[in-house]
Amino acid sequence: MLRAAGVETHLIVSRAAEQTRHLETGIDHRSRKSAADVSYSVNDIGAALASGSFKTKGMLIAPCTIKTMSEVNAGIGANLMSRAADVVLKERRRLVLVLRETSLHLGHLRSMTSLTEMGAVIFPPVPAFYTRPATGPAH
């Protein structure tokens, strides 16, 4: 959708996201990489996205694990994902975390509050049942 809108996209995929992609979707590795204009290794801490001088409109982490959320909240740039998110916050750009893990303890909730105070948007992927879907997701 972003490509159709003329938005340049940069992709970082964590090891956990690769496992999720493999287990939950029919999207293969090549299709995923070809969907973005530029792809990076999660270990490429020297990539352009790790610098505030690289201008972006923002960053979306989807899905976002509790681990990644916690690294971003604490300012720990353990890999390119958390470092790029830290840069987005530092530069006052939009950061959206699609956190789908449950259940949550007080530490998780405090991290979400702290990130929201820093300008991040916490966006749990809550399905809308008011449309009365008749079938599950297409595969």
FENRA-V236533 format. One record per helix or strand. SS is the DSSP state (2 for helix, 1 for strand). FROM is the first residue (numbers start at 0). TO is the last residue. If there is no record, write none. Layout:
BEGIN
ss:SS from:FROM to:TO
ss:SS from:FROM to:TO
END
This chain:
BEGIN
ss:1 from:9 to:12
ss:2 from:14 to:23
ss:2 from:28 to:33
ss:1 from:37 to:40
ss:2 from:47 to:49
ss:1 from:57 to:63
ss:2 from:65 to:73
ss:2 from:79 to:89
ss:1 from:93 to:98
ss:2 from:105 to:117
ss:1 from:120 to:121
END
